[in-house]
């Protein structure tokens, strides 16, 4: 009943982006009131419309997934959570934009075919502002025996470390879109960090807020002995990740000792499983000292920023950085074992998009 009531509500929208153009717009996005997002495809005939297009309201997250090539166009139409299907005439735009007329049972031949991905767009578009973003294809040489779970673990650890470093850079940058800045900041303040699922949810949330054009993508895997994995991502973040991996390699024993000392201190002070506790002034100073020592040996220069995002709570700041070190250490093991090594001749490209 609720969805029926929603579908009969009068809706208007303006053309936002043209994605495919052949003798006129064939695929486009529309922007409605309250920043609603619609995807629209041209159809042959509908009543007396001169240029009918079939559209459905979708989430911004699904639009990002489509634009980054993670879902095809048919998915957006068939699996829209809103199920709010409309039809409009591109030649009939009024003061409030295009009128979107509800349609309860769209003809099946209106739905896009399977397998149409964003790579087939004819028009180049920029989602967000036009800030240049350098892109790199990072080639990781692999050797030795890799089981299927190893590829998953390597990808997950890389993704978590990349997302953490990316979020800090985005929060520091004045070029970051305000909405994205707010979302990242909320993640740092959201979880109690008293054990359980806080770390896992923290990193999942960070990755979900990465812009589509800066998410990690596996470009190629060649499994042989030796072989390689090509990963596409933001060049600045890859630089930081390779730096901390290199520093960890140089100071592995010292870094492990510093991690263990801080972890043992938090456990002894009964702060590991505590939430919303800042500790005494003496505890805060001790935590700061331990963290500074750990950050120094792994080349992590943003402890003060993490502290600010954690609302000045040294206990939470410590737990966040310790969680990052655990993931960095697990990723480093692939390199320490000789099964992975970085190719220093990475390929660079440049795209556009905001942090």
C-alpha positions in Angstrom: 0.0 0.0 0.0 2.8 2.4 0.9 4.6 1.8 -2.4 1.3 2.4 -4.4 0.7 5.7 -2.6 4.3 6.7 -3.3 4.1 5.9 -7.0 1.0 8.0 -7.5 2.6 11.1 -6.0 3.3 13.8 -8.6 7.0 13.9 -9.4 9.2 16.3 -11.5 12.8 16.2 -12.4 15.5 17.9 -14.5 18.0 16.2 -16.9 21.3 15.8 -15.0 23.7 13.7 -17.2 23.5 12.3 -20.7 25.4 9.0 -20.7 24.5 7.6 -24.2 23.7 9.7 -27.2 22.7 8.3 -30.6 20.5 10.7 -32.7 19.3 12.0 -29.3 19.7 11.0 -25.6 19.3 7.3 -25.1 20.4 6.9 -21.5 20.5 9.7 -18.9 20.2 10.5 -15.3 17.5 12.9 -13.8 17.7 14.9 -10.6 14.4 15.4 -8.8 13.3 17.3 -5.7 15.2 16.6 -2.5 18.1 15.5 -4.6 16.4 12.2 -5.7 18.2 10.3 -8.5 16.6 8.7 -11.5 18.0 6.6 -14.3 16.2 6.8 -17.7 16.3 5.1 -21.0 14.6 6.1 -24.3 11.7 3.9 -25.5 10.0 3.6 -28.8 6.4 4.6 -28.2 4.1 5.7 -25.3 0.7 7.2 -25.9 1.2 10.5 -27.7 4.7 11.3 -26.3 7.2 12.8 -28.8 10.3 11.5 -27.0 9.3 9.0 -24.3 11.8 7.8 -21.7 11.3 5.1 -19.1 12.8 5.9 -15.7 13.1 4.5 -12.2 14.3 6.1 -8.9 17.5 4.6 -7.6 19.9 5.2 -4.7 23.1 7.3 -5.1 25.0 4.2 -3.9 23.6 2.1 -6.8 24.4 4.8 -9.3 27.9 4.8 -8.0 28.1 1.0 -8.3 26.8 1.2 -11.9 29.2 4.0 -12.9 32.1 2.0 -11.5 31.1 -1.1 -13.4 30.0 -3.2 -10.5 26.4 -3.7 -11.8 24.9 -3.5 -15.2 22.1 -1.2 -16.3 19.4 -3.9 -16.1 20.1 -4.4 -12.4 19.3 -0.7 -11.7 15.8 -1.2 -13.3 15.0 -4.7 -12.1 16.2 -4.4 -8.6 15.4 -0.9 -7.6 14.3 -0.8 -4.0 11.8 2.0 -4.7 10.0 0.1 -7.6 8.9 3.7 -8.5 8.7 3.5 -12.3 7.8 6.5 -14.4 7.6 7.7 -18.0 8.2 11.2 -19.2 8.5 13.1 -22.5 11.8 14.9 -23.0 10.2 17.4 -25.3 7.8 18.6 -22.6 9.8 20.3 -19.9 8.0 22.9 -17.9 9.1 25.5 -15.2 9.5 22.7 -12.7 11.2 20.3 -15.1 9.9 17.1 -16.6 6.7 15.6 -15.3 7.2 12.0 -14.4 4.0 10.0 -14.9 3.6 6.9 -12.9 3.4 3.5 -14.7 2.4 0.4 -12.8 3.4 -2.4 -15.2 6.1 -1.2 -17.6 6.3 -3.4 -20.8 9.1 -6.0 -20.5 10.8 -4.8 -23.7 11.4 -1.4 -22.0 13.9 -3.0 -19.6 17.5 -2.9 -20.7 19.2 -6.1 -21.8 21.7 -7.8 -19.6 25.3 -7.0 -19.9 25.2 -3.3 -20.6 27.8 -1.7 -18.4 29.0 1.9 -18.0 32.1 1.2 -20.2 29.6 1.4 -23.2 28.7 5.0 -22.5 29.3 7.3 -25.5 29.5 10.5 -23.4 32.3 11.4 -21.0 30.9 12.7 -17.7 32.3 13.9 -14.4 30.4 12.9 -11.3 30.9 15.6 -8.7 33.4 18.4 -9.2 36.2 18.5 -11.7 39.2 18.2 -9.4 41.9 16.2 -11.2 42.6 12.9 -9.5 45.7 10.9 -10.5 45.1 7.2 -11.0 47.6 4.4 -10.9 47.6 0.8 -11.9 49.6 -0.8 -9.1 51.3 -4.0 -10.2 51.9 -6.5 -7.4 54.2 -9.3 -8.4 53.1 -12.6 -6.9 55.0 -15.9 -6.6 54.8 -19.1 -4.7 51.6 -20.9 -3.9 48.3 -18.9 -3.6 45.1 -20.7 -2.5 41.7 -19.1 -3.3 41.3 -17.7 0.3 44.7 -16.1 0.0 43.5 -13.8 -2.9 40.5 -12.9 -0.8 42.6 -12.1 2.3 45.1 -10.1 0.3 42.3 -8.0 -1.4 40.5 -7.4 1.9 43.6 -6.3 3.8 44.6 -4.0 0.9 41.1 -2.6 0.7 41.0 -1.9 4.5 44.3 -0.1 4.6 43.6 1.8 1.5 40.2 2.9 2.8 41.6 4.1 6.1 44.4 6.2 4.5 41.9 7.5 1.9 39.4 8.7 4.5 42.1 10.6 6.5 43.3 12.3 3.3 39.7 13.2 2.4 39.0 14.6 5.9 42.2 16.7 5.7 41.5 18.0 2.1 39.6 21.2 1.6 38.6 19.9 -1.9 36.4 17.1 -0.4 32.7 17.4 -1.0 31.0 18.5 2.3 28.6 15.5 2.3 31.5 13.0 1.9 33.5 14.8 4.6 30.5 14.5 6.9 30.0 10.8 6.2 33.7 9.9 6.8 33.7 11.9 10.0 30.6 10.2 11.3 32.3 6.8 10.8 35.1 7.8 13.2 32.6 8.9 15.8 30.1 6.1 15.3 31.4 3.0 16.9 32.0 2.3 20.7 35.4 0.5 20.0 34.9 -2.0 22.9 35.6 -5.1 20.9 33.2 -7.1 18.8 32.3 -5.9 15.4 33.4 -2.3 15.7 36.6 -2.6 13.6 34.9 -4.7 10.8 32.0 -2.3 10.5 34.3 0.7 10.7 36.3 -0.4 7.6 33.2 -1.6 5.7 31.7 1.9 6.2 34.8 3.7 5.1 35.0 1.7 1.9 31.3 2.2 1.2 31.9 6.0 1.2 34.8 6.0 -1.2 33.8 7.8 -4.5 33.2 5.3 -7.3 36.2 6.5 -9.4 38.6 6.0 -6.5 37.5 2.6 -5.3 40.0 -0.2 -5.8 39.5 -2.3 -8.8 41.4 -5.4 -9.9 42.3 -4.8 -13.5 44.2 -8.0 -14.2 45.3 -11.2 -12.4 47.9 -13.4 -14.0 48.4 -16.4 -11.8 51.7 -18.2 -12.5 55.0 -18.5 -10.8 55.7 -15.7 -11.1 52.5 -13.8 -11.9 51.0 -10.4 -11.0 47.9 -8.6 -9.9 47.1 -5.2 -11.3 45.1 -2.9 -9.0 43.7 0.4 -10.0 43.3 3.2 -7.4 44.3 6.7 -6.3 48.0 7.3 -6.8 48.4 9.4 -3.6 46.9 6.7 -1.4 49.0 4.0 -3.1 52.1 6.2 -2.3 51.2 6.3 1.4 50.4 2.6 1.5 53.7 1.6 -0.1 55.5 4.0 2.3 54.0 2.5 5.5 54.6 -1.0 4.1 58.2 -0.1 3.4 58.7 1.4 6.9 57.1 -1.6 8.5 59.5 -3.8 6.6 62.5 -1.8 7.8 61.3 -1.7 11.5 59.2 -4.8 11.8 60.5 -6.0 15.1 60.4 -2.5 16.7 56.9 -1.9 15.3 55.7 -5.2 16.6 57.1 -4.4 20.1 55.5 -1.0 20.1 52.2 -2.5 19.2 52.4 -5.1 21.9 53.4 -2.5 24.5 50.4 -0.3 23.8 48.0 -3.2 23.6 49.2 -4.6 26.9 49.0 -1.2 28.5 45.3 -0.8 27.4 44.6 -4.3 28.7 46.3 -3.7 32.0 44.3 -0.4 32.5 41.1 -2.3 31.5 40.5 0.1 28.6 40.4 -2.4 25.7 36.7 -3.4 26.3 35.6 -0.1 27.7 33.6 2.3 25.6 33.1 6.1 25.9 36.0 6.2 28.4 38.7 8.8 27.9 40.9 7.7 30.8 42.7 9.8 33.3 45.2 12.5 32.3 48.0 10.2 33.2 46.6 7.4 31.0 46.1 9.8 28.1 49.7 10.9 28.2 50.9 7.3 28.4 48.7 6.3 25.4 50.0 9.4 23.4 53.6 8.3 24.1 53.0 4.7 23.0 51.2 5.9 19.9 53.8 8.4 18.9 56.5 5.6 19.1 54.4 3.2 17.0 53.5 5.8 14.4 57.2 6.8 14.1 58.4 3.3 13.1 55.7 2.7 10.6 55.8 6.2 9.0 52.2 7.1 10.0 52.0 10.9 10.3 48.3 11.4 11.1 47.9 10.5 14.7 46.8 14.0 15.7 44.2 14.0 12.9 42.8 10.6 14.0 42.6 12.0 17.6 40.6 15.0 16.3 38.2 12.8 14.4 37.8 10.7 17.6 36.8 13.8 19.4 40.0 14.1 21.3 39.6 10.7 22.9 43.1 9.1 23.1 41.6 5.7 24.1 39.5 5.5 20.9 42.4 7.0 18.8 44.6 4.2 20.1 42.1 1.5 19.3 41.6 2.8 15.7 45.4 3.0 15.0 45.9 -0.4 16.6 43.2 -1.9 14.3 45.0 -0.3 11.3 48.3 -1.8 12.4 46.8 -5.2 12.6 45.5 -5.0 9.1 48.7 -3.5 7.8 50.6 -6.3 9.5 48.4 -9.0 7.9 48.9 -7.4 4.5 52.7 -7.1 5.1 52.9 -10.8 5.7 52.3 -11.5 2.0 55.3 -9.4 1.2 57.4 -10.8 4.1 56.7 -14.4 2.9 58.0 -13.5 -0.6 54.7 -14.2 -2.2 54.1 -10.5 -3.1 56.3 -7.6 -4.1 55.7 -4.2 -5.5 56.6 -3.3 -9.1 58.0 0.2 -8.9 57.1 0.9 -12.6 53.4 1.6 -12.0 51.4 3.0 -14.8 49.7 6.3 -14.2 46.5 7.8 -15.7 44.4 10.7 -14.8 40.7 11.0 -14.3 38.5 13.6 -12.7 36.5 13.5 -9.6 36.4 14.6 -6.0 37.8 13.0 -2.9 
